[in-house]
Protein backbone atom coordinates (compact mmCIF):
# COMPACT_ATOMS: atom_id res chain seq x y z
CA UNK A 1 0.00 0.00 0.00
CA UNK A 2 1.19 3.47 -0.85
CA UNK A 3 0.10 6.46 1.26
CA UNK A 4 1.01 10.07 0.66
CA UNK A 5 -0.16 13.53 1.64
CA UNK A 6 -0.92 16.24 -0.86
CA UNK A 7 -0.81 19.75 0.63
CA UNK A 8 -3.48 22.19 -0.51
CA UNK A 9 -2.53 24.96 1.91
CA UNK A 10 -1.29 25.29 5.48
CA UNK A 11 -4.44 23.82 7.02
CA UNK A 12 -5.90 21.61 4.27
CA UNK A 13 -4.43 18.42 2.86
CA UNK A 14 -5.52 15.29 1.04
CA UNK A 15 -4.36 11.81 2.04
CA UNK A 16 -4.10 9.57 -1.03
CA UNK A 17 -4.05 5.80 -0.45
CA UNK A 18 -3.31 3.28 -3.20
CA UNK A 19 -4.43 -0.22 -2.23
CA UNK A 20 -3.20 -3.24 -4.20
CA UNK A 21 -4.41 -6.84 -4.33
CA UNK A 22 -1.74 -8.05 -1.91
CA UNK A 23 -3.14 -5.77 0.82
CA UNK A 24 -6.41 -7.65 1.13
CA UNK A 25 -6.41 -10.91 -0.85
CA UNK A 26 -5.56 -13.07 2.19
CA UNK A 27 -8.57 -11.77 4.13
CA UNK A 28 -10.87 -12.24 1.16
CA UNK A 29 -9.75 -15.86 0.73
CA UNK A 30 -10.31 -16.48 4.44
CA UNK A 31 -13.81 -15.00 4.28
CA UNK A 32 -14.70 -17.06 1.18
CA UNK A 33 -13.57 -20.25 2.91
CA UNK A 34 -15.72 -19.35 5.91
CA UNK A 35 -18.68 -18.86 3.57
CA UNK A 36 -18.29 -22.23 1.83
CA UNK A 37 -20.08 -24.40 4.43
CA UNK A 38 -22.93 -21.88 4.72
CA UNK A 39 -23.43 -20.85 1.08
CA UNK A 40 -26.77 -21.65 -0.54
CA UNK A 41 -27.18 -21.61 -4.32
CA UNK A 42 -30.14 -23.11 -6.16
CA UNK A 43 -29.28 -26.54 -7.54
CA UNK A 44 -26.63 -27.31 -4.92
CA UNK A 45 -26.86 -28.78 -1.47
CA UNK A 46 -25.85 -26.51 1.40
CA UNK A 47 -22.06 -26.70 1.83
CA UNK A 48 -21.57 -28.28 -1.61
CA UNK A 49 -21.56 -25.08 -3.70
CA UNK A 50 -18.45 -24.78 -5.92
CA UNK A 51 -15.96 -22.17 -4.76
CA UNK A 52 -16.19 -20.15 -7.99
CA UNK A 53 -19.94 -19.75 -7.50
CA UNK A 54 -19.44 -18.66 -3.88
CA UNK A 55 -16.89 -16.10 -5.06
CA UNK A 56 -19.28 -14.89 -7.75
CA UNK A 57 -22.16 -14.50 -5.29
CA UNK A 58 -20.34 -13.03 -2.30
CA UNK A 59 -16.94 -11.96 -3.56
CA UNK A 60 -17.67 -8.32 -4.44
CA UNK A 61 -19.37 -7.52 -1.13
CA UNK A 62 -16.62 -9.29 0.82
CA UNK A 63 -13.96 -7.43 -1.14
CA UNK A 64 -15.54 -4.06 -0.42
CA UNK A 65 -15.83 -4.90 3.29
CA UNK A 66 -12.24 -6.09 3.59
CA UNK A 67 -10.81 -3.19 1.60
CA UNK A 68 -12.69 -0.78 3.84
CA UNK A 69 -11.20 -2.46 6.93
CA UNK A 70 -7.71 -2.28 5.45
CA UNK A 71 -8.13 1.37 4.47
CA UNK A 72 -9.62 2.43 7.82
CA UNK A 73 -6.84 0.74 9.81
CA UNK A 74 -4.09 2.06 7.56
CA UNK A 75 -5.53 5.58 7.73
CA UNK A 76 -5.67 5.49 11.54
CA UNK A 77 -2.09 4.21 11.81
CA UNK A 78 -0.84 6.74 9.26
CA UNK A 79 -2.35 9.68 11.15
CA UNK A 80 -0.74 8.41 14.35
CA UNK A 81 2.67 7.77 12.78
CA UNK A 82 2.72 11.17 11.06
CA UNK A 83 1.54 12.80 14.31
CA UNK A 84 -1.08 14.76 12.47
CA UNK A 85 -3.19 17.12 14.59
CA UNK A 86 -6.58 17.16 12.95
CA UNK A 87 -9.66 19.30 13.23
CA UNK A 88 -12.65 17.06 12.70
CA UNK A 89 -12.11 13.63 11.14
CA UNK A 90 -10.97 12.64 7.63
CA UNK A 91 -13.65 12.97 4.97
CA UNK A 92 -13.58 10.41 2.17
CA UNK A 93 -13.83 11.89 -1.31
CA UNK A 94 -16.73 10.42 -3.23
CA UNK A 95 -15.65 8.41 -6.31
CA UNK A 96 -18.57 7.04 -8.28
CA UNK A 97 -16.21 5.80 -11.01
CA UNK A 98 -14.16 3.52 -8.76
CA UNK A 99 -13.52 0.22 -10.57
CA UNK A 100 -13.51 -2.49 -7.90
CA UNK A 101 -11.98 -4.96 -10.40
CA UNK A 102 -8.88 -2.81 -10.94
CA UNK A 103 -5.52 -4.04 -9.67
CA UNK A 104 -5.01 -0.75 -7.82
CA UNK A 105 -7.72 1.00 -5.84
CA UNK A 106 -7.17 4.67 -5.02
CA UNK A 107 -8.92 6.34 -2.09
CA UNK A 108 -8.64 10.01 -1.12
CA UNK A 109 -9.46 11.67 2.19
CA UNK A 110 -9.72 15.39 2.93
CA UNK A 111 -8.26 16.48 6.25
CA UNK A 112 -8.24 19.75 8.17
CA UNK A 113 -5.13 20.50 10.21
CA UNK A 114 -4.69 22.36 13.47
CA UNK A 115 -2.97 25.60 12.44
CA UNK A 116 0.53 26.44 13.56
CA UNK A 117 0.62 29.76 15.39
CA UNK A 118 2.20 31.63 18.28
CA UNK A 119 0.51 33.44 21.15
CA UNK A 120 1.79 36.43 23.07
CA UNK A 121 0.30 36.43 26.55
CA UNK A 122 2.37 39.49 27.46
CA UNK A 123 1.20 41.65 24.56
CA UNK A 124 0.24 45.23 25.40
CA UNK A 125 -3.43 45.42 26.33
CA UNK A 126 -6.04 47.53 28.09
CA UNK A 127 -7.45 44.68 30.20
CA UNK A 128 -8.62 45.65 33.70
CA UNK A 129 -8.54 43.39 36.75
CA UNK A 130 -11.31 44.66 39.00
CA UNK A 131 -11.13 44.62 42.79
CA UNK A 132 -14.77 44.82 43.83
CA UNK A 133 -15.51 46.23 47.28
CA UNK A 134 -18.68 46.05 49.33
CA UNK A 135 -19.60 49.63 50.31
CA UNK A 136 -21.73 50.73 53.26
CA UNK A 137 -24.87 50.99 51.12
CA UNK A 138 -24.58 47.38 50.04
CA UNK A 139 -23.75 46.11 53.53
CA UNK A 140 -26.60 48.01 55.19
CA UNK A 141 -28.98 46.71 52.54
CA UNK A 142 -27.86 43.16 53.25
CA UNK A 143 -28.41 43.65 56.99
CA UNK A 144 -31.98 44.77 56.24
CA UNK A 145 -32.53 41.74 54.00
CA UNK A 146 -31.28 39.40 56.73
CA UNK A 147 -33.64 40.98 59.26
CA UNK A 148 -36.48 40.63 56.81
CA UNK A 149 -35.59 37.06 55.80
CA UNK A 150 -35.48 35.88 59.42
CA UNK A 151 -38.25 38.15 60.58
CA UNK A 152 -41.88 37.22 61.07
CA UNK A 153 -44.10 37.44 58.00
CA UNK A 154 -47.54 38.64 59.05
CA UNK A 155 -50.32 37.98 56.48
CA UNK A 156 -52.40 40.99 55.44
CA UNK A 157 -55.84 41.33 53.89
CA UNK A 158 -54.88 44.38 51.85
CA UNK A 159 -51.65 45.91 50.62
CA UNK A 160 -50.17 48.52 52.93
CA UNK A 161 -46.95 50.53 52.76
CA UNK A 162 -43.89 48.38 53.30
CA UNK A 163 -45.74 45.19 52.31
CA UNK A 164 -44.18 42.24 50.49
CA UNK A 165 -46.18 40.76 47.64
CA UNK A 166 -46.08 37.30 46.17
CA UNK A 167 -47.45 37.14 42.66
CA UNK A 168 -46.80 36.65 38.97
CA UNK A 169 -45.69 39.15 36.33
CA UNK A 170 -47.24 38.37 32.92
CA UNK A 171 -47.12 39.72 29.39
CA UNK A 172 -47.86 37.03 26.83
CA UNK A 173 -46.58 39.03 23.85
CA UNK A 174 -43.16 39.53 25.48
CA UNK A 175 -43.01 35.96 26.79
CA UNK A 176 -43.08 37.12 30.41
CA UNK A 177 -44.58 34.85 33.05
CA UNK A 178 -42.57 34.81 36.26
CA UNK A 179 -43.69 34.14 39.82
CA UNK A 180 -41.76 36.20 42.36
CA UNK A 181 -41.86 37.93 45.72
CA UNK A 182 -41.37 41.67 45.62
CA UNK A 183 -41.33 44.55 48.10
CA UNK A 184 -43.06 47.82 47.33
CA UNK A 185 -39.86 49.62 48.27
CA UNK A 186 -38.04 48.13 45.26
CA UNK A 187 -39.98 50.22 42.76
CA UNK A 188 -38.18 53.32 41.52
CA UNK A 189 -41.24 55.57 41.57
CA UNK A 190 -43.44 55.92 44.65
CA UNK A 191 -46.39 56.42 42.33
CA UNK A 192 -45.90 52.86 41.08
CA UNK A 193 -45.88 51.49 44.64
CA UNK A 194 -49.01 53.49 45.44
CA UNK A 195 -50.91 51.61 42.69
CA UNK A 196 -50.78 48.53 44.91
CA UNK A 197 -51.96 50.18 48.15
CA UNK A 198 -55.38 48.82 49.17
CA UNK A 199 -55.32 45.92 46.69
CA UNK A 200 -56.23 42.37 47.74
CA UNK A 201 -55.21 38.83 46.84
CA UNK A 202 -56.44 38.12 43.32
CA UNK A 203 -56.29 41.75 42.20
CA UNK A 204 -54.26 42.63 39.11
CA UNK A 205 -52.07 45.75 38.91
CA UNK A 206 -50.61 46.87 35.57
CA UNK A 207 -47.22 48.58 35.50
CA UNK A 208 -44.82 49.51 32.72
CA UNK A 209 -41.32 48.05 32.61
CA UNK A 210 -39.70 51.34 31.55
CA UNK A 211 -38.13 52.85 34.66
CA UNK A 212 -39.86 50.31 36.88
CA UNK A 213 -36.75 49.82 39.03
CA UNK A 214 -33.80 51.98 40.03
CA UNK A 215 -31.58 49.58 38.07
CA UNK A 216 -32.94 48.18 34.79
CA UNK A 217 -31.01 44.96 35.46
CA UNK A 218 -33.56 44.13 38.16
CA UNK A 219 -35.95 43.25 35.34
CA UNK A 220 -33.74 40.21 34.86
CA UNK A 221 -34.41 39.12 38.45
CA UNK A 222 -38.10 39.88 38.82
CA UNK A 223 -39.38 39.35 35.25
CA UNK A 224 -36.69 36.92 33.98
CA UNK A 225 -36.04 38.87 30.79
CA UNK A 226 -32.69 38.82 29.01
CA UNK A 227 -30.02 41.47 29.42
CA UNK A 228 -30.27 42.35 25.73
CA UNK A 229 -33.71 43.95 26.27
CA UNK A 230 -33.62 45.40 29.79
CA UNK A 231 -32.74 48.94 28.64
CA UNK A 232 -35.21 49.11 25.78
CA UNK A 233 -38.19 47.15 27.06
CA UNK A 234 -41.21 49.40 27.53
CA UNK A 235 -44.13 47.04 27.94
CA UNK A 236 -47.15 46.92 30.21
CA UNK A 237 -47.04 43.90 32.51
CA UNK A 238 -49.77 42.59 34.79
CA UNK A 239 -48.94 41.63 38.36
CA UNK A 240 -51.49 39.23 39.85
CA UNK A 241 -51.34 39.33 43.66
CA UNK A 242 -51.18 35.87 45.25
CA UNK A 243 -50.10 36.77 48.77
CA UNK A 244 -49.59 39.83 50.99
CA UNK A 245 -47.39 40.00 54.07
CA UNK A 246 -45.73 42.57 56.27
CA UNK A 247 -42.41 41.57 57.73
CA UNK A 248 -41.57 42.25 61.34
CA UNK A 249 -37.75 42.51 61.23
CA UNK A 250 -35.76 40.00 63.23
CA UNK A 251 -33.88 41.39 66.19
CA UNK A 252 -30.10 41.62 65.68
CA UNK A 253 -29.12 39.45 68.63
CA UNK A 254 -26.84 36.53 69.43
CA UNK A 255 -29.51 33.98 68.56
CA UNK A 256 -29.71 35.34 65.01
CA UNK A 257 -25.92 35.61 64.68
CA UNK A 258 -25.51 31.98 65.76
CA UNK A 259 -28.22 30.86 63.35
CA UNK A 260 -26.44 32.61 60.50
CA UNK A 261 -22.80 31.74 61.13
CA UNK A 262 -22.56 29.14 63.88
CA UNK A 263 -22.31 29.50 67.61
CA UNK A 264 -20.11 32.34 68.84
CA UNK A 265 -18.57 33.22 65.48
CA UNK A 266 -20.26 36.64 65.28
CA UNK A 267 -21.11 38.59 68.43
CA UNK A 268 -22.08 42.14 67.37
CA UNK A 269 -23.52 44.25 64.58
CA UNK A 270 -20.02 45.43 63.62
CA UNK A 271 -18.83 41.82 63.37
CA UNK A 272 -21.94 40.98 61.32
CA UNK A 273 -21.16 43.77 58.88
CA UNK A 274 -17.54 42.68 58.69
CA UNK A 275 -18.67 39.12 57.89
CA UNK A 276 -21.10 40.35 55.24
CA UNK A 277 -18.33 42.41 53.69
CA UNK A 278 -15.93 39.46 53.71
CA UNK A 279 -18.44 37.04 52.16
CA UNK A 280 -19.68 39.56 49.59
CA UNK A 281 -16.18 40.48 48.44
CA UNK A 282 -15.27 36.79 48.13
CA UNK A 283 -18.23 36.36 45.77
CA UNK A 284 -17.34 39.55 43.92
CA UNK A 285 -13.77 38.27 43.47
CA UNK A 286 -15.13 35.20 41.68
CA UNK A 287 -17.24 37.36 39.39
CA UNK A 288 -14.28 39.67 38.73
CA UNK A 289 -12.13 36.66 37.87
CA UNK A 290 -14.77 35.47 35.40
CA UNK A 291 -14.81 38.88 33.74
CA UNK A 292 -11.02 38.96 33.62
CA UNK A 293 -10.94 35.51 32.02
CA UNK A 294 -13.58 36.58 29.49
CA UNK A 295 -11.72 39.81 28.67
CA UNK A 296 -8.43 37.95 28.20
CA UNK A 297 -10.17 35.40 25.98
CA UNK A 298 -11.62 38.15 23.82
CA UNK A 299 -8.25 39.90 23.61
CA UNK A 300 -6.40 36.72 22.63
CA UNK A 301 -9.01 35.73 20.04
CA UNK A 302 -8.84 39.19 18.49
CA UNK A 303 -5.05 39.43 18.52
CA UNK A 304 -3.97 35.86 17.74
CA UNK A 305 -4.30 35.45 14.00
CA UNK A 306 -4.39 32.07 12.30
CA UNK A 307 -6.21 30.38 9.45
CA UNK A 308 -8.79 27.66 9.97
CA UNK A 309 -9.88 25.03 7.39
CA UNK A 310 -13.28 26.69 7.21
CA UNK A 311 -14.68 24.98 4.10
CA UNK A 312 -13.53 21.57 5.33
CA UNK A 313 -15.10 22.08 8.77
CA UNK A 314 -18.42 23.19 7.30
CA UNK A 315 -18.43 20.09 5.12
CA UNK A 316 -17.46 17.91 8.09
CA UNK A 317 -20.23 19.37 10.27
CA UNK A 318 -22.82 18.20 7.73
CA UNK A 319 -22.20 14.56 8.65
CA UNK A 320 -20.54 14.74 12.10
CA UNK A 321 -23.66 14.59 14.26
CA UNK A 322 -26.50 12.13 14.59
CA UNK A 323 -28.67 14.42 12.50
CA UNK A 324 -27.39 15.35 9.04
CA UNK A 325 -27.12 19.07 8.32
CA UNK A 326 -27.68 20.98 5.12
CA UNK A 327 -24.75 23.11 3.89
CA UNK A 328 -26.60 26.19 5.13
CA UNK A 329 -27.20 24.70 8.59
CA UNK A 330 -23.55 23.61 8.85
CA UNK A 331 -22.35 27.07 7.83
CA UNK A 332 -24.56 28.66 10.50
CA UNK A 333 -23.32 26.20 13.13
CA UNK A 334 -19.70 26.92 12.17
CA UNK A 335 -20.30 30.66 12.52
CA UNK A 336 -21.75 30.10 16.01
CA UNK A 337 -18.88 27.91 17.15
CA UNK A 338 -15.87 29.48 15.40
CA UNK A 339 -14.91 31.80 18.26
CA UNK A 340 -15.09 28.93 20.75
CA UNK A 341 -12.94 26.77 18.50
CA UNK A 342 -10.36 29.52 18.15
CA UNK A 343 -10.08 29.96 21.90
CA UNK A 344 -9.95 26.20 22.43
CA UNK A 345 -6.86 26.12 20.19
CA UNK A 346 -5.36 29.18 21.92
CA UNK A 347 -6.06 27.60 25.31
CA UNK A 348 -4.33 24.39 24.27
CA UNK A 349 -1.33 26.35 23.01
CA UNK A 350 -1.11 28.32 26.26
CA UNK A 351 -1.21 25.14 28.32
CA UNK A 352 1.42 23.45 26.17
CA UNK A 353 3.84 26.38 26.08
CA UNK A 354 3.45 26.99 29.82
CA UNK A 355 3.57 23.27 30.67
CA UNK A 356 0.22 23.40 32.47
CA UNK A 357 -1.00 19.95 33.47
CA UNK A 358 -3.90 18.66 35.53
CA UNK A 359 -3.27 15.94 38.07
CA UNK A 360 -5.82 13.89 39.97
CA UNK A 361 -4.71 15.69 43.14
CA UNK A 362 -5.52 19.03 41.48
CA UNK A 363 -8.98 17.76 40.59
CA UNK A 364 -9.58 16.30 44.04
CA UNK A 365 -8.48 19.48 45.82
CA UNK A 366 -10.65 21.65 43.58
CA UNK A 367 -13.68 19.39 44.11
CA UNK A 368 -13.14 19.31 47.88
CA UNK A 369 -13.03 23.10 48.07
CA UNK A 370 -16.14 23.46 45.87
CA UNK A 371 -18.11 21.01 48.02
CA UNK A 372 -17.07 22.75 51.25
CA UNK A 373 -18.26 26.07 49.83
CA UNK A 374 -21.60 24.57 48.79
CA UNK A 375 -22.10 22.94 52.18
CA UNK A 376 -21.31 26.23 53.94
CA UNK A 377 -23.97 27.98 51.86
CA UNK A 378 -26.53 25.51 53.18
CA UNK A 379 -25.47 25.92 56.79
CA UNK A 380 -23.13 22.92 56.97
CA UNK A 381 -19.89 24.77 57.51
CA UNK A 382 -18.73 22.34 60.21
CA UNK A 383 -18.91 19.14 58.15
CA UNK A 384 -16.13 16.65 58.94
CA UNK A 385 -13.39 15.78 56.47
CA UNK A 386 -14.77 12.25 56.32
CA UNK A 387 -18.21 13.53 55.25
CA UNK A 388 -16.70 15.83 52.65
CA UNK A 389 -14.43 13.14 51.19
CA UNK A 390 -17.35 10.71 50.83
CA UNK A 391 -19.13 13.31 48.72
CA UNK A 392 -15.93 14.00 46.74
CA UNK A 393 -15.53 10.29 45.97
CA UNK A 394 -19.15 10.08 44.82
CA UNK A 395 -18.82 13.14 42.58
CA UNK A 396 -15.56 11.96 41.02
CA UNK A 397 -17.10 8.60 40.15
CA UNK A 398 -19.33 10.40 37.64
CA UNK A 399 -17.53 10.89 34.31
CA UNK A 400 -19.65 13.88 33.31
CA UNK A 401 -18.86 15.59 36.61
CA UNK A 402 -15.16 14.83 36.19
CA UNK A 403 -15.22 16.45 32.74
CA UNK A 404 -17.09 19.51 34.04
CA UNK A 405 -14.78 19.94 37.03
CA UNK A 406 -11.66 19.33 34.92
CA UNK A 407 -12.73 22.18 32.65
CA UNK A 408 -13.05 24.40 35.72
CA UNK A 409 -9.59 23.40 36.96
CA UNK A 410 -8.14 24.25 33.54
CA UNK A 411 -9.91 27.62 33.62
CA UNK A 412 -8.52 28.32 37.10
CA UNK A 413 -4.97 27.45 36.06
CA UNK A 414 -5.24 29.54 32.91
CA UNK A 415 -6.64 32.44 34.93
CA UNK A 416 -3.59 32.33 37.19
CA UNK A 417 -1.37 32.26 34.10
CA UNK A 418 -3.17 35.20 32.51
CA UNK A 419 -2.99 37.24 35.72
CA UNK A 420 0.76 36.72 35.73
CA UNK A 421 1.50 37.16 32.03
CA UNK A 422 -1.12 39.61 30.79
CA UNK A 423 -0.30 42.08 33.58
CA UNK A 424 -3.75 43.70 33.63
CA UNK A 425 -4.36 47.10 35.17
CA UNK A 426 -5.89 46.84 38.66
CA UNK A 427 -8.88 49.01 39.47
CA UNK A 428 -10.90 49.13 42.70
CA UNK A 429 -14.65 49.66 42.22
CA UNK A 430 -17.96 49.24 44.01
CA UNK A 431 -20.26 46.44 42.94
CA UNK A 432 -22.53 48.89 41.11
CA UNK A 433 -19.54 50.24 39.18
CA UNK A 434 -18.43 46.68 38.39
CA UNK A 435 -21.87 45.79 37.00
CA UNK A 436 -21.79 48.91 34.83
CA UNK A 437 -18.32 48.03 33.54
CA UNK A 438 -19.32 44.40 32.91
CA UNK A 439 -22.28 45.32 30.76
CA UNK A 440 -20.58 48.24 29.03
CA UNK A 441 -22.82 50.88 30.51
N, C-alpha and C positions, 0 to 999 in steps of 0.2 A: 504494500500500500504506500502511496505517495501522498504526503500532506504538505501543503505550503500556504503561506499567508500572502494575500495581495493587499497592499495598503491603498486606501482610497484617499484618506487624509489622516490627520493626527488622531482622530477619535473614531474612525470608521475603517473596518477592514473586512475582507472576505477570506474565509478559510476554504480552500479547494482540496477535496479529497478524491483521489483516484483509486478505486477498488478493483482488484484483479481477481480472476477465478481462484487463484491459490489462497486468497484471504478467507474464503467461505466454503470451498467445495467439500472439505472434510465434514463440516457441520451439516451440510445438505445431505451427504451420503448417510450420515448417522440418522438423520430425521427420516429419510426414505426407508431405511432398514427398520426403524421403529414402526413405520406405517404398514409395512408388509403384512404382519399378522392380522391387522385390523381392517385392511382395505377391502371395500366391497364394490365390485364391478359386475354388471349384469352379464350372466353367462359363465361366471366363475364362482366357485365356492369361496367362502370367507377364508382368507389366509393363503389361497392358491392363485391369486392374481399375479400375472407376470410382472417383473420389476419395471419393464419399460412402460407398461400401462399405468402402474402406480406413479411413476415419474411424470407421465403425461397428465394424469389427473391432479396430482398434488404438487408437482415440482415447482411451478411458477410461484404459487403462494408461499411455499416453504422457502424458496430462494429470496423472495422479497422480505420475509420475516428475518431470515438469517443475515442478510445484507444489512438490514436496519440495525440489528444487534451489533454487528461488527462496526458499523459506522458510529453508532451512539457511543460505544465503549472507546473507540479510537479517538473520537472527538473529545470526550471527557479527559482521557489521559493526555491528549495533546495540549489542552488548555492548562492542565496542571503542570506538565513538563515545561511549557513555555512561560509559566507564571503570568498568565494573562489576567488582568484585572478588568472584569467585564461589568458593564451596566446592562441589566436585563439578562436574557439568555440567548444563545445563538438562534437565528431564524433561518430555517432552510429555504433556499430559493426554489420556487416552483419550477419544474421542468417536465412539461407535458410530452415532450418529444424523447424522453429517456427510453432507450432501447435495452430492455432487460436481457436480451440475448447477446448483447455485445460483450466482447472479451474484457473491455474496460468500462467501468461504470463511474461517472464523474458526478460528485455531489458538491454543492456550494452552500456555505452558510454565512449569512451576514452577522457581524458582531459589532457591538458598540463598546468602546474602551473608556475606562476611567481616565480623564485627562491628566496630563502632567502639569503641575503648576506649583507656585511658591506662595506662601502667605507671610505677611508682615504684621505680626501682632503688635509691634511697637510703632507702627505708622502714626504720624501726626493725626490727631482727631479732636473733635469737640465733645466727646462723651463725658457725661456728668455722673458721678457716683453720689447719690443723695443720702444724706444723713437726716432721717426724719425724726423730729422731736415731738413729744406730746406736750402741748402748751396747756396753760391753766384752763382755758375754755373747754378743751377736750376732756381734761381730767374731771373738772367740775360736772360736766355733762354726764360722764360715766358714773360718778357718784350718785347723781340723781336717778340714773337708769337702774343702778343697783338697788337703791331704796324703793324704787317703784316695782322692780322685779320681785323683790322679797317682801313687799308690802302686802297689805290686805286689799283684795279687789272686792269692792262693795257694789253689788248689782243696783242698777237704777232703772226707773220706769221711763224717764225721759232724759234727753241729753242736756247736761249742764256744763258750765265752763270747767275746763280741766278734765273732762271725761275722756275715757279711752273707748274706742269703738271697734268692735269686730264686725267685719262685713266683706263685701266683694265689689271690686271695681270692675265694671263691664263697659265695653264698646265693641260690638260685634264687627263693625267695619274695620277697626284697627287691630282686631284679633286680641283684644284685652279681656281677660277674665281671671282675675287674681284675688283670692281670699287673703285678707291680711288683718292685722290689728294696728290701729293708728290713733295717735293722740291729736286732739284739736290743736295743741300748741305747735304741731309740726308744720301747719300751713303757713305760708309766707304772709298772707293777707288776713287780717282779723275779720274782714268782711266774709271771707270764705268760711272761717270757723263759725261765724254767727249763723250761717245758713243751717247748721246742724242743731243749734240750740232749740230745745223744745220738741225735737223729733223723737219718735218711738221706734221700737223694734219692728221691722217690716217696712218702715218708710224708706223712700228713695230720694237721695239728694244728688242733684246734677252739678258738677263742677267742670271747669275747663283746665286742661293740663298746662296751658301756657302760664308760667309764673305761679304754678300751684305751690311749689316749695321754694325755700330759700336757695337750694342747690338743685338744678335740673337733674342731676344724677340720681336724686332720690326717687325719680320716676322708675328707675331701674329696680329699686327695692320694693316699692309699694305697688307698682303696676306691672312689673316684669316686662318692660319694653327694652329694646336694645339700645346701646349707647349711640348708635348711628342716627337715632331719631330724637333723642331726648331734648335737643336744643331747638328743634323745628316743629315738634309735635304741638298742635293746637287743636285738640279735639275735646268735645264734651264727653265726659264719662259719668256713668251712673254709679253711685255708691249705695248699695242696699244694706241697711243696718240689720245685723244679726244679733248683736249683743252690746250692752252699754254698762260700763263700770266706772267707778271712781276709785282711784287707788289711794289708800292711806299709807304714806311712806313708812318703810321700816325704820326703826330706830337704829342709829349708828352706835351699836354697843358691842361688847365682847362676844356675845352669842352670835351676832351676825358675822363678825370678823372670823370667828372659828368655823362657821358654816362655809364661808367663802374659801378660806385658805388653810384650814387645819388648826388644831388647838394651839393657841399661844403664838402663832407666827406673825400676827398683826395685832397691835394692842391700842391703836389710836387712829384718829382721822388722818393725821399727818403720815403715819405709816401706811394707811390704806391708800392715800394718794400716791405715795412713793411706789407702792406695789403696782398700782394701776399704770403709773408712768413706765415702770420697768417692763411690765407685760406688754403694754401697747407698743413701746419702742422695739421690743423683740419682734413683734408681728410686723411692724413697719419695716424693720431691717430685712425681713424675708421678702416683702413686696418690693423694696428698693433693689434688692439683689436680682429679683426677677426682671425688673425694668433695665437694670444694668446689663444683664445677660441678653435681653432682647435688643438693646441699643447696640451692643457689641456685634451681635449677629447681623443686624441690619448694616452696620458699618463694613463688616467683613464681606458680606454678600455684594455690597455695592462696590467695594474697592479691590476685590480679588477677582480678576478677570480670567476666564478660561472658557473654552468651547465645549459644548456638549453635543453628543450625536442625536440631535433633536429629531430628525426624520426617522432614524432607526427606532428611537424610543417610542415615538407615536405609533409606528407600525407594530412594535412589540406589545404595546398596551392593548391593541385591538384583540389579541389572543391570550394575554397573560392571565386574565381572571376567569372565574367560572362562567361569567356572562360575557359573550363576545360584544365588542364595541364597534360602532361604525367609525370610519376615519374622523368624522367630525366630533364624535363623542371622545375619542382618544386624544384628539388635539386639545379639546377643552380640558380634559383630565390632566394632560401634560402641563398646560398653562397653570392650572391650580397647584400642581405639585412641584413645579420647577424650582421655586425659591427654596422649598424644603430640601430638595435633592441637592441643590448647590451647597446649602449649609451642612448637610450630612457629609458631603465630600470635604468641605473645609474643616469640619469638626474632626473627621478621621485624620486629616493631615496634621492638625494641631496636636492631636493625641500622639501620633507617630513621631513627629519631630521633637515633642517634649517628653517622650517616653512615658506617657501617662498610661497606667495599667490599673485594672480593677481586680482586686483579690477577694476571696470569699470573706476574709476578715473585714475588708472595707464594707462589703455588702451587709454583713452581720451587724457591724457597729452602727451603720446608717439606719438599718431596720430597727435596732434596739432603741436608738434615740427617738425615731419617729413614733414608735409605740408608746414610749414613756410620755412623750408630749401629748399624744392622743388620750392616754389614760388620765393625765393631769387635767385635761380639759373637762373630763367627765367626773372629776372629783376623786380620782384614784391616784393621787400623787405619791402615796406611801406604799405602792405595790412592791412586793419583794422581788429580788433578782430572779428567783426561781419562777415566779408567776410570769414575769416579763419574758424570760427565755423560753418558756413553754409556748407563749404566743409567737415569739420569733421563729421557733422551729416549725410551727404550724404554717405561718405565712410563707416561709422559705421552701416549704414543700410544694407550693403551688407555682407552676412554671410561669403562668401569666403574671403573677405577683413578682416573681424574680426578675422577669423582663422589665416590668414597670419600675421597680426599685433600682435596677441596674442603670436604667436610663437616667434616673434622678441622681445616682452617684456620679455618673459621667458628667451630668450638668454641673454638679457641685464642684467637681475637680476642674472642669473647664472654667467655671466662674472664678475659682482661685487663681488659675493661670491668667485669665484676662485681667483680673485686678492687678496682678503683678506686672504683666507685660504692657497692657494698653495704657497704663498710667492715667486713668481718668481724673478729671478735675473734681474735687470734693466740694460739695455745697450743702450747708445745713438749712433745712426748711421745716415748716410746720406741715402737718398732714394735709391741710387744705391746699397749701402751695404745691405739695407733691402730687396731689390728684390733678391739679391744674396743669402741672408740667407733664404728667403721664398722658393726659388726653389732648395735649397741645392747645390748651385754652388759657 
